[in-house]
Amino acid sequence: MTRFIPLALAMTVAVATAGPALAQPTDQRTYTKSEIKQMIRDVRTVQQYHEIAAYFEGRQQYFEQQAQSEKLEWERRSQNVTGPAAKYPRPVDSSRNRYEYFTYEAQQMALQAEHFESLSAKSQ
């Protein structure tokens, strides 16, 4: 029994460290909120506008992927809305709410990207 504990621990650590690596695309540079705010305050050149717009486009794609996977989960959970799954809040409701959240965030990121692209066109 005790020899399985290190194996289970090792598997848990491997899964926990692999999850965040798969969540974000690797070709996109990630910024913190404070870095983005600073970039927006200091933007002066067309290249900087394009960089900020590309960041928001990457975030839009990320949220669209999340929304798509949550929509699949919503459809899966919609198949079973009886028994324990019928109690409020139902699992199908949480999936629907997450889908709506990710869709909303994707729309907001698209608006931000469009805004900075238009600003880059004006500054040329």
NUBALUM-424734 format. One record per residue: residue number from 1; residue in one letter; x, y negated, z of N, C-alpha, C in turn. Coordinates in steps of 0.001 Angstrom, whole numbers, plus 500000, padded with zeros to 6 digits. Example, Ala and Ser with C-alpha at 12.3 -4.5 7.8 and 13.67 -1.06 7.14 Angstrom:
# NUBALUM-424734
+-----+------+--------+--------+--------+--------+--------+--------+--------+--------+--------+
:  nr : rest :   n_c1 :   n_c2 :   n_c3 :  ca_c1 :  ca_c2 :  ca_c3 :   c_c1 :   c_c2 :   c_c3 :
+-----+------+--------+--------+--------+--------+--------+--------+--------+--------+--------+
:   1 :    A : 513190 : 505690 : 507800 : 512300 : 504500 : 507800 : 513200 : 503300 : 507800 :
:   2 :    S : 512850 : 502250 : 507080 : 513670 : 501060 : 507140 : 512900 : 499970 : 507870 :
+-----+------+--------+--------+--------+--------+--------+--------+--------+--------+--------+
This chain:
# NUBALUM-424734
+-----+------+--------+--------+--------+--------+--------+--------+--------+--------+--------+
:  nr : rest :   n_c1 :   n_c2 :   n_c3 :  ca_c1 :  ca_c2 :  ca_c3 :   c_c1 :   c_c2 :   c_c3 :
+-----+------+--------+--------+--------+--------+--------+--------+--------+--------+--------+
:   1 :    M : 500819 : 501188 : 500000 : 500000 : 500000 : 500000 : 500865 : 498745 : 500000 :
:   2 :    T : 501931 : 498728 : 500800 : 502751 : 497525 : 500912 : 503594 : 497284 : 499668 :
:   3 :    R : 503853 : 498296 : 498874 : 504644 : 498056 : 497677 : 503821 : 497397 : 496579 :
:   4 :    F : 502502 : 497420 : 496671 : 501655 : 496758 : 495688 : 501508 : 495262 : 495972 :
:   5 :    I : 501777 : 494830 : 497179 : 501637 : 493417 : 497534 : 502614 : 492548 : 496753 :
:   6 :    P : 503917 : 492901 : 496666 : 504819 : 492060 : 495866 : 504420 : 492029 : 494383 :
:   7 :    L : 503928 : 493142 : 493865 : 503501 : 493183 : 492474 : 502294 : 492269 : 492260 :
:   8 :    A : 501337 : 492333 : 493171 : 500158 : 491474 : 493059 : 500546 : 490008 : 493207 :
:   9 :    L : 501463 : 489718 : 494110 : 501928 : 488351 : 494295 : 502632 : 487842 : 493041 :
:  10 :    A : 503466 : 488656 : 492457 : 504183 : 488270 : 491239 : 503207 : 488022 : 490088 :
:  11 :    M : 502199 : 488847 : 489969 : 501206 : 488660 : 488906 : 500404 : 487378 : 489133 :
:  12 :    T : 500075 : 487090 : 490383 : 499333 : 485879 : 490699 : 500144 : 484643 : 490346 :
:  13 :    V : 501414 : 484650 : 490685 : 502283 : 483516 : 490372 : 502434 : 483356 : 488863 :
:  14 :    A : 502565 : 484449 : 488145 : 502718 : 484383 : 486694 : 501476 : 483804 : 486036 :
:  15 :    V : 500306 : 484225 : 486480 : 499059 : 483711 : 485912 : 498869 : 482246 : 486272 :
:  16 :    A : 499178 : 481868 : 487503 : 498993 : 480487 : 487951 : 499919 : 479532 : 487205 :
:  17 :    T : 501128 : 479955 : 486899 : 502055 : 479071 : 486198 : 501793 : 479052 : 484703 :
:  18 :    A : 501199 : 480089 : 484153 : 500931 : 480122 : 482721 : 499696 : 479307 : 482372 :
:  19 :    G : 498738 : 479160 : 483271 : 497490 : 478444 : 482998 : 497689 : 476997 : 482599 :
:  20 :    P : 498390 : 476169 : 483387 : 498579 : 474772 : 483003 : 499374 : 474602 : 481717 :
:  21 :    A : 500272 : 475515 : 481427 : 501059 : 475408 : 480209 : 500183 : 475593 : 478976 :
:  22 :    L : 499136 : 476379 : 479077 : 498257 : 476606 : 477942 : 497184 : 475536 : 477817 :
:  23 :    A : 496958 : 474749 : 478839 : 495860 : 473791 : 478836 : 496130 : 472594 : 477922 :
:  24 :    Q : 497352 : 472091 : 477844 : 497667 : 470918 : 477044 : 498440 : 471331 : 475795 :
:  25 :    P : 498162 : 470684 : 474663 : 498985 : 470951 : 473487 : 500422 : 470494 : 473726 :
:  26 :    T : 501382 : 471250 : 473229 : 502785 : 470951 : 473520 : 503364 : 469882 : 472610 :
:  27 :    D : 502719 : 469587 : 471469 : 503272 : 468592 : 470561 : 502923 : 467165 : 470969 :
:  28 :    Q : 502061 : 466994 : 471939 : 501618 : 465676 : 472394 : 502372 : 465299 : 473664 :
:  29 :    R : 502963 : 464105 : 473678 : 503602 : 463626 : 474899 : 502500 : 463212 : 475851 :
:  30 :    T : 502617 : 463636 : 477088 : 501603 : 463294 : 478080 : 502058 : 462075 : 478869 :
:  31 :    Y : 501107 : 461243 : 479190 : 501359 : 460043 : 479965 : 500482 : 460070 : 481208 :
:  32 :    T : 500935 : 459399 : 482245 : 500096 : 459230 : 483421 : 499172 : 458038 : 483181 :
:  33 :    K : 498167 : 457898 : 484054 : 497253 : 456761 : 483903 : 497997 : 455437 : 484020 :
:  34 :    S : 498929 : 455376 : 484949 : 499668 : 454125 : 485129 : 500561 : 453821 : 483921 :
:  35 :    E : 501125 : 454855 : 483294 : 501936 : 454628 : 482102 : 501091 : 454096 : 480953 :
:  36 :    I : 499885 : 454649 : 480792 : 499002 : 454178 : 479726 : 498582 : 452735 : 479986 :
:  37 :    K : 498220 : 452418 : 481221 : 497840 : 451042 : 481552 : 498991 : 450083 : 481260 :
:  38 :    Q : 500202 : 450478 : 481610 : 501376 : 449645 : 481362 : 501614 : 449488 : 479858 :
:  39 :    M : 501449 : 450571 : 479110 : 501625 : 450495 : 477665 : 500600 : 449553 : 477035 :
:  40 :    I : 499361 : 449610 : 477520 : 498310 : 448748 : 476979 : 498609 : 447284 : 477306 :
:  41 :    R : 499121 : 447015 : 478495 : 499470 : 445641 : 478871 : 500635 : 445103 : 478050 :
:  42 :    D : 501593 : 445974 : 477728 : 502822 : 445528 : 477082 : 502819 : 445709 : 475562 :
:  43 :    V : 501702 : 446101 : 474971 : 501687 : 446396 : 473543 : 501901 : 445112 : 472738 :
:  44 :    R : 502839 : 445176 : 471794 : 503164 : 444014 : 470966 : 503291 : 444381 : 469487 :
:  45 :    T : 503782 : 445573 : 469190 : 504069 : 445929 : 467808 : 503035 : 446901 : 467263 :
:  46 :    V : 503021 : 447025 : 465956 : 502109 : 447947 : 465288 : 502414 : 449388 : 465713 :
:  47 :    Q : 503691 : 449696 : 465851 : 504082 : 451056 : 466267 : 503517 : 451390 : 467645 :
:  48 :    Q : 503549 : 450435 : 468557 : 503000 : 450670 : 469891 : 501490 : 450891 : 469837 :
:  49 :    Y : 500785 : 450133 : 468989 : 499347 : 450345 : 468823 : 499072 : 451754 : 468289 :
:  50 :    H : 499860 : 452180 : 467323 : 499691 : 453520 : 466755 : 499972 : 454604 : 467798 :
:  51 :    E : 500967 : 454380 : 468626 : 501300 : 455351 : 469661 : 500159 : 455501 : 470676 :
:  52 :    I : 499568 : 454381 : 471074 : 498450 : 454436 : 472011 : 497237 : 455090 : 471360 :
:  53 :    A : 496977 : 454737 : 470090 : 495856 : 455343 : 469374 : 496065 : 456850 : 469219 :
:  54 :    A : 497292 : 457274 : 468951 : 497583 : 458700 : 468823 : 497368 : 459417 : 470155 :
:  55 :    Y : 497709 : 458751 : 471245 : 497465 : 459346 : 472561 : 495976 : 459587 : 472772 :
:  56 :    F : 495164 : 458571 : 472473 : 493725 : 458720 : 472666 : 493128 : 459750 : 471706 :
:  57 :    E : 493669 : 459864 : 470498 : 493204 : 460899 : 469573 : 493541 : 462291 : 470103 :
:  58 :    G : 494706 : 462421 : 470692 : 495074 : 463702 : 471298 : 494161 : 464061 : 472457 :
:  59 :    R : 493840 : 463068 : 473279 : 492907 : 463303 : 474387 : 491517 : 463666 : 473861 :
:  60 :    Q : 491106 : 463020 : 472764 : 489817 : 463341 : 472161 : 489788 : 464799 : 471715 :
:  61 :    Q : 490839 : 465240 : 471055 : 490901 : 466630 : 470613 : 490871 : 467586 : 471796 :
:  62 :    Y : 491561 : 467235 : 472862 : 491572 : 468070 : 474061 : 490163 : 468197 : 474633 :
:  63 :    F : 489457 : 467075 : 474759 : 488100 : 467120 : 475312 : 487136 : 467843 : 474378 :
:  64 :    E : 487335 : 467726 : 473075 : 486483 : 468468 : 472140 : 486699 : 469975 : 472272 :
:  65 :    Q : 487943 : 470385 : 472474 : 488225 : 471807 : 472695 : 487581 : 472290 : 473987 :
:  66 :    Q : 487689 : 471478 : 475036 : 487069 : 471838 : 476308 : 485553 : 471935 : 476154 :
:  67 :    A : 484951 : 470995 : 475424 : 483500 : 471006 : 475215 : 483086 : 472247 : 474438 :
:  68 :    Q : 483863 : 472612 : 473438 : 483531 : 473795 : 472642 : 483585 : 475056 : 473503 :
:  69 :    S : 484599 : 475197 : 474316 : 484681 : 476385 : 475163 : 483567 : 476381 : 476213 :
:  70 :    E : 483211 : 475209 : 476704 : 482131 : 475134 : 477694 : 480781 : 475396 : 477049 :
:  71 :    K : 480630 : 475032 : 475779 : 479378 : 475333 : 475076 : 479198 : 476844 : 474935 :
:  72 :    L : 480287 : 477540 : 474648 : 480219 : 478998 : 474572 : 479839 : 479600 : 475921 :
:  73 :    E : 480391 : 479040 : 476993 : 480060 : 479508 : 478335 : 478603 : 479189 : 478666 :
:  74 :    W : 478128 : 478047 : 478243 : 476741 : 477651 : 478454 : 475800 : 478630 : 477751 :
:  75 :    E : 476136 : 478972 : 476503 : 475316 : 479934 : 475767 : 475346 : 481307 : 476431 :
:  76 :    R : 476513 : 481709 : 476917 : 476617 : 483002 : 477591 : 475774 : 483015 : 478862 :
:  77 :    R : 475856 : 481948 : 479629 : 475097 : 481892 : 480881 : 473599 : 481724 : 480643 :
:  78 :    S : 473216 : 481206 : 479485 : 471789 : 481041 : 479178 : 471084 : 482380 : 479012 :
:  79 :    Q : 471833 : 483423 : 478773 : 471250 : 484751 : 478580 : 470697 : 485317 : 479881 :
:  80 :    N : 471214 : 484859 : 481013 : 470794 : 485401 : 482302 : 470414 : 484247 : 483236 :
:  81 :    V : 469115 : 483959 : 483292 : 468647 : 482895 : 484180 : 467613 : 483425 : 485171 :
:  82 :    T : 467702 : 484711 : 485458 : 466785 : 485311 : 486423 : 467574 : 485827 : 487611 :
:  83 :    G : 466866 : 486213 : 488641 : 467511 : 486765 : 489834 : 468331 : 485725 : 490564 :
:  84 :    P : 469544 : 486095 : 491028 : 470379 : 485136 : 491770 : 470800 : 483938 : 490915 :
:  85 :    A : 470821 : 484114 : 489587 : 471216 : 483009 : 488708 : 470095 : 481987 : 488535 :
:  86 :    A : 468896 : 482271 : 489081 : 467778 : 481345 : 488949 : 467753 : 480309 : 490062 :
:  87 :    K : 468557 : 480475 : 491090 : 468577 : 479507 : 492186 : 469286 : 478232 : 491750 :
:  88 :    Y : 468794 : 477117 : 492289 : 469392 : 475832 : 491947 : 470624 : 475588 : 492808 :
:  89 :    P : 471707 : 475075 : 492294 : 471989 : 474791 : 490893 : 472368 : 476073 : 490168 :
:  90 :    R : 471735 : 476281 : 489054 : 471992 : 477491 : 488284 : 473341 : 477387 : 487579 :
:  91 :    P : 473999 : 478498 : 487356 : 475269 : 478458 : 486620 : 475115 : 477858 : 485227 :
:  92 :    V : 473968 : 478093 : 484611 : 473739 : 477521 : 483278 : 473685 : 475994 : 483353 :
:  93 :    D : 473173 : 475452 : 484452 : 473127 : 473993 : 484611 : 474525 : 473401 : 484751 :
:  94 :    S : 475380 : 474063 : 485507 : 476739 : 473537 : 485664 : 477496 : 473592 : 484341 :
:  95 :    S : 477276 : 474631 : 483549 : 477928 : 474707 : 482240 : 477421 : 473609 : 481312 :
:  96 :    R : 476112 : 473372 : 481337 : 475541 : 472304 : 480512 : 476111 : 470951 : 480929 :
:  97 :    N : 476199 : 470710 : 482234 : 476746 : 469442 : 482723 : 478198 : 469261 : 482321 :
:  98 :    R : 478983 : 470321 : 482410 : 480389 : 470237 : 482002 : 480504 : 469979 : 480502 :
:  99 :    Y : 479649 : 470636 : 479714 : 479652 : 470416 : 478264 : 479333 : 468952 : 477958 :
: 100 :    E : 478312 : 468404 : 478614 : 477942 : 467007 : 478386 : 479057 : 466055 : 478826 :
: 101 :    Y : 479724 : 466385 : 479920 : 480838 : 465559 : 480385 : 481976 : 465543 : 479369 :
: 102 :    F : 482368 : 466717 : 478886 : 483473 : 466788 : 477930 : 483109 : 466107 : 476618 :
: 103 :    T : 481861 : 466227 : 476199 : 481416 : 465561 : 474980 : 481477 : 464043 : 475152 :
: 104 :    Y : 481021 : 463567 : 476295 : 481063 : 462132 : 476577 : 482505 : 461618 : 476591 :
: 105 :    E : 483385 : 462343 : 477263 : 484784 : 461918 : 477331 : 485428 : 461920 : 475945 :
: 106 :    A : 485100 : 462885 : 475107 : 485637 : 462922 : 473741 : 485168 : 461703 : 472957 :
: 107 :    Q : 483907 : 461319 : 473140 : 483393 : 460121 : 472461 : 484111 : 458864 : 472950 :
: 108 :    Q : 484361 : 458778 : 474244 : 485060 : 457614 : 474788 : 486489 : 457528 : 474264 :
: 109 :    M : 487165 : 458670 : 474168 : 488533 : 458678 : 473642 : 488535 : 458298 : 472162 :
: 110 :    A : 487517 : 458717 : 471418 : 487417 : 458347 : 470004 : 487232 : 456839 : 469866 :
: 111 :    L : 486406 : 456254 : 470735 : 486216 : 454800 : 470705 : 487516 : 454063 : 471026 :
: 112 :    Q : 488251 : 454561 : 472011 : 489528 : 453924 : 472368 : 490525 : 454019 : 471215 :
: 113 :    A : 490599 : 455193 : 470580 : 491524 : 455375 : 469460 : 491149 : 454447 : 468308 :
: 114 :    E : 489860 : 454360 : 468030 : 489400 : 453474 : 466961 : 489718 : 452011 : 467282 :
: 115 :    H : 489550 : 451639 : 468524 : 489842 : 450267 : 468956 : 491312 : 449924 : 468725 :
: 116 :    F : 492210 : 450809 : 469130 : 493633 : 450513 : 468982 : 494084 : 450607 : 467533 :
: 117 :    E : 493434 : 451437 : 466731 : 493754 : 451464 : 465300 : 493330 : 450155 : 464644 :
: 118 :    S : 492168 : 449634 : 465046 : 491726 : 448360 : 464468 : 492643 : 447219 : 464910 :
: 119 :    L : 493118 : 447264 : 466139 : 494057 : 446246 : 466609 : 495379 : 446326 : 465854 :
: 120 :    S : 495819 : 447535 : 465530 : 497062 : 447671 : 464779 : 496896 : 447129 : 463366 :
: 121 :    A : 495694 : 447308 : 462776 : 495459 : 446777 : 461442 : 495425 : 445250 : 461463 :
: 122 :    K : 494885 : 444662 : 462526 : 494820 : 443210 : 462643 : 496202 : 442593 : 462859 :
: 123 :    S : 497097 : 443325 : 463525 : 498399 : 442753 : 463848 : 499394 : 442881 : 462706 :
: 124 :    Q : 499035 : 443555 : 461642 : 499974 : 443707 : 460511 : 500036 : 442488 : 459653 :
+-----+------+--------+--------+--------+--------+--------+--------+--------+--------+--------+
